[in-house]
Amino acid sequence: MADDPALKPAPALVPIRSLGPSHRERIATHLLALDADDRYLRFGYTATDEQVGRYIADLDFERDDIFGIYNRKLELIAMAHLAFSRDPRASRCAEFGVSVLAKARGRGYGSRLFERAVIHARNEGVDLLFIHALSENTAMLKIARHGGATLERFGSETEAHLRLPPATLDTRMSELVVERFAQTDYKLKEQAKSFWDFLAQVQETRQGVRAARHQSGS
């Protein structure tokens, strides 16, 4: 008997939240942690720290949208940049880029960020989403292909484009739910981190007191 798709468990909800200017420092930490090969695949060239820094400084949170996934230590382990076209002739176009830390790969975060960006793009009236990637960036091209994008190869580079249907009530409600869930998750992680940091400070203080007593008693 074939499996009934309706009986299969839904994929676990990944807390993907919108990132604003207050997250710029963590974005910097994330991107600067990428090694030379990862920077080459993400930016299309082996970006230096200075070049990555300029990219971060130029992020326009008013025009574009940045999405991220945090771990329990509030480390940004995956992020996506949805850049909207500045060309008035292509005002309903956007470009997607993503990066995932090596230690967080194999969990489908790139695909989840793509899905999140697609929903947001639809809700913002975008009808054509682009992905520019090096042809050797198989992970990015796999995400695009599985998302239904059309791929065209031009030598060492590949361009993927995906036609997006108009927004619906479902896409708007879905984004609201996902964003609220992600913000709640982030606040809980903030509280947990503060608690464990406090305990670590208490433990450090106790160890210092014990060491001082030991020295004074010797």
Phi, psi and omega in degrees: 000129181290151178292140176273116181305330182291339182268352180285140181294142177290148179299145181300140180285123179265127181287099178250117183244157175288142180248137179244188182305330181292346180262004186301321181296319179288328174298317179298314180300319180297308185291324180288342178280347178290136179281179186301317180295318181293322178294322179299316180288323183288316186256350182088000176204162181281087185292134175281170177302321180295317180293321176297320179299320178293321177300315181295317181296330183273357179301127181251098183286347177282320185268313185262176177231135180242134179237147182214159176239125179254147172268187185293338179270011183059036174264128179285105186263345178204141179211155178228147179241118176256102185261123181272143183299139176267350181281119180303334180282347180228045187293342182254028179243153178211160180238142183247135174222148185215152174215142180226131178298148184305320183289348182252010182279164180084008181248004178078017183294324179298317179294320180295321179293324177296314179299319179296318180293322180297314179298315181295318180300317178300316181293338179267004177088010178285135178242358178217117182251130182250150171225119175257123183215154172293143183299337179276354179278073186297326181296315181293318181292328177295318178299315181297315182296315180293335178280357178096009182284154174266129184252137175229126182263134177232082181066241184279355182239152177230137177247130177245140176224142184231122175283129183253135175286164179298160177294154177230173175299324180295317181292324180290317179292321179300317181294321178299316181295314182297317181293319179295318178299317182293320179293320177296317178300318181296317180297320178296320178293324176298314180296317180296318180296318179299320180296312181291327175295320178296315179298322179296321179293319178298316180297320179295320179295317179299318179295323178295319179295316180298319180295320180293320177296320181296319180291320181289334180273349182275000000 
